[in-house]
Amino acid sequence: MSRPRVKAPIRTLRDVHRPAILRHLLDLGEDDRYLRFGYAAHDGQIRRYVAGLRFDCDEVFGIFNWRMQLIAMAHLAYMIEGMGQHTAEFGVSVSGHARGRGFGNQLFARAVRHARNEGVRKLVIHALTENAAMLAIARKGGATVERDGPESQALLVLPPADFESNVTELMDEQLARSQYYIKLGRHRVRRWWRRLAGWGQLMVRRRPGS
């Protein structure tokens, strides 16, 4: 049975989040790595991918849980073709324990909105044909999927940005940032209490005659 689908706060990730991105991707199983990257990426390849993320050029979006673990992320990579026609490529990954909540679809919608506001005309997804989940996200988002043997390409032509798309993205980002810092503060308090409890137990064990 799938879990209830609630709207998750999706925030833009920066260089400071690189370690969290690395942990998320390294935690993916062999099959999930194969579907995400199109090949059975080993740890070294994933480390190089994360090290090469261009936060000053591309966009990376993420969803954190209350333990400050990155449980889903999307990479929107920009390209320029021909006469300045802007295109972006979308990739997404969701931790195994966080699936069934619609996070992939939500990240796709977030990326589409941002791409529109950045003047992107086309959004492209390259995926293995067996990656049914990724292709389902693309189709649900309105993309046209073309199959070419073991690989498929999804193409979504984006409408121009408007007032609503800009305001919605701004509000979503502000909400996500607020939720992120609330989660971060709660996580730090819980970690501090666990540390304090550990010190208390250590002091009890060190008491003479105890």
Summary of the structure (lengths in Angstrom):
residues: 210
radius of gyration: 20.2
end to end distance: 50.8
largest distance: 81.9
contacts: 583
relative contact order: 0.13
helix: 48%
strand: 23%
